[in-house]
Amino acid sequence: MFKRGILIVGSLLFLLAIGAQVVVAAEEAAVSDKKLNYFTVAAVVSSLGLTIAAVGGAFSQSRGIRSALEGIARNPGASGPMTTAMIIGLALIESLVIYVLVVSLIILFADPFALLS
């Protein structure tokens, strides 16, 4: 009789432990789906943002270089100051693309779900 009670209590504790894990797993699955959706959207937005920034930066740099070379071709004596201004302008254009990269990395690697826990 005593062995039977121990067996029943042990079985109930085992089932309770299994049931608790199933409940926790179900809650984790719901959070996991939200995380998956967030990171999917974050990846798409980051990709589009980087693409637009890279294309815009490349287009702006090509126009800046073209204008500087045309100015140097018209007035070769002013090539020193024009080259300096062109390099500073190209650095500023490239810094905007790097800012988009940094923001995209923050969007990708920031975990807003850690704040909810």
Secondary structure, DSSP 4 states (H G I P E B T S, - for coil): -HHHHHHHHHHHHHHHHHHHHHHHHHHHHHHHHHHHHHHHHHHHHHHHHHHHHHHHHHHHHHHHHHHHHHHHHH-GGGHHHHHHHHHHHHHHHHHHHHHHHHHHHHHHH--THHHH-
